[in-house]
Amino acid sequence: MSERYENFINGAWVSPIQGDYIPNLNPANREEILGLFPNSTAEDAESAVQAAANAQPAWAALSSHTRGEYLRKAADIIASRADAIARDLMREEGKSLPEAKGETLRGVTLLRYYAQETMHPDGDVIPSAGATTFLYTRRFPLGVCSLITPWNFPIAIPIWKAAPALAFGNTVVLKPSELSPLTAYHIAECFAEAGFPAGVFNVLFGEGAGVGEVLTTSAEVNAISFTGSVRTGKQIATQAVAHGKKYQLEMGGKNGVIVLPDANLESAVNLTIQGAFKSAGEKCTATSRVIVHTEIYDAFVTQLVQKTLALKVGSGEDATAYLGPVISEQSRDKILRYVGLAESEGAMLLCGGGAPDDATLQTGFYVQPTVFGGVTSEMRIAQEEVFGPVLCVMRAESLEDALAKLNDVEFGLSASLFTKSLDSALVFAEKAQAGLVRVNGETAGVEPQAPFGGMKGSSSFSREQGLAAREFFTQIKTISIDRAG
Ligand code: NAD
């Protein structure tokens, strides 16, 4: 019998009102159920939102230093359990153990970063036109924030939203993905032990359809921070605008790498592979297109295919595996449909393209690392987010041509250039239409103290992490004080 987990509402573990639970599967072994998690309904969501609303004034009234202390305690508890959390993260999400551990420790860093942030100035003094007027600003919390998160970074994303929201005096309802509830359960458990006052941090499990409307339209909710697909993001934005909420969306990508003739070829190949195939290509910042200058196209593709063929697919338990399963059967089937589509569009399959034959992998949702050559911008495989280990190789005649191809997509999350030329690096940094731009690095990865987010269709023009999170999770009051008489 699988263990049953409960929602965390108002400081207590609470069963869903209608008593419905969803099994959480291990994508490396569909026969292993990791637990049963509430499939919450609108009534559960209302109770979580109400708890957050009741708790918010007292939480905001604490000194920011005191709120920071709670974040520090939560960070210490997560750090002390990082191995166990990482293992469960690996089992439910499918990424390798080192990647899962790295992500867990990133959660710790984020909590410590925002704990420190509570000691920084929360406003500015502004020279007034009046000689005796004291004119200044202070930042205030928004109130209750709904945090709606995807499965692919099940500890980092919930924490990179919750840590700043809480640090700046908001209370939150976290709605993690129904595909990664176990990691969110660990977060709730650590926050519960850190002793946050009841109702400050609530976790509501279940599908978006059941709770989404309350989380985005309730009169008690003031802001929504969402990360996930474009489809859901657009729905959330529509609801948020109609109900007057502040919102931010971080969504998909079709991230590209450009490789110029003067690049260090070996490093460009290795970092392209890393960006494309680590975490089975299921990072929003994963590399899905590589645009190679025609002078080195053949040499690059030969090395790329040779090294991709050598990558081992296997579960996170297998320390020698480079990439694990994708998240679900639907996801695997969708990726394989894109492979078929790319072939029918005329792209050339250079390696991979199916599920691995290995008998030990048949119970999981695996896809071979796949490379397509001869991809052009008109193909759907060059335009749409596949969200799996599929890489498209495109050819360019010059940096200008490569930039035109790089930018010819609706998304703009991350982009990289491989070159030794300072001029090319500067032109690329200026012209690449992406919120995260790197030279001689992979497209994935960002440091928590730096802003994170996309341009164009990848985002709502807002940013997360670093000081950018303060912009979203606070509102400014302008205060003017004059002498009496
Ligand atoms: P998804 O949109 O299916 O789900 C995201 C979250 O939204 C889940 O918690 C889901 O339950 C919830 N949801 C679904 N319908 C809802 C509704 N009607 N109302 C409210 N909530 C609802 O996305 P996913 O499959 O979990 O994640 C993959 C996507 O996330 C990819 O497109 C990826 O690029 C994107 N992503 C983006 C970033 C980024 O920072 N830009 C980071 C990670 C993932």
Boltz pocket constraint, residues with backbone or C-beta under 6 A from the ligand:
constraints:
  - pocket:
      binder: B
      contacts: [[A, 148], [A, 149], [A, 150], [A, 151], [A, 152], [A, 153], [A, 175], [A, 176], [A, 177], [A, 178], [A, 206], [A, 207], [A, 208], [A, 209], [A, 211], [A, 212], [A, 213], [A, 227], [A, 228], [A, 229], [A, 230], [A, 231], [A, 232], [A, 233], [A, 235], [A, 236], [A, 250], [A, 251], [A, 252], [A, 253], [A, 283], [A, 284], [A, 385], [A, 387], [A, 413], [A, 453], [A, 454], [A, 458]]
      max_distance: 6.0
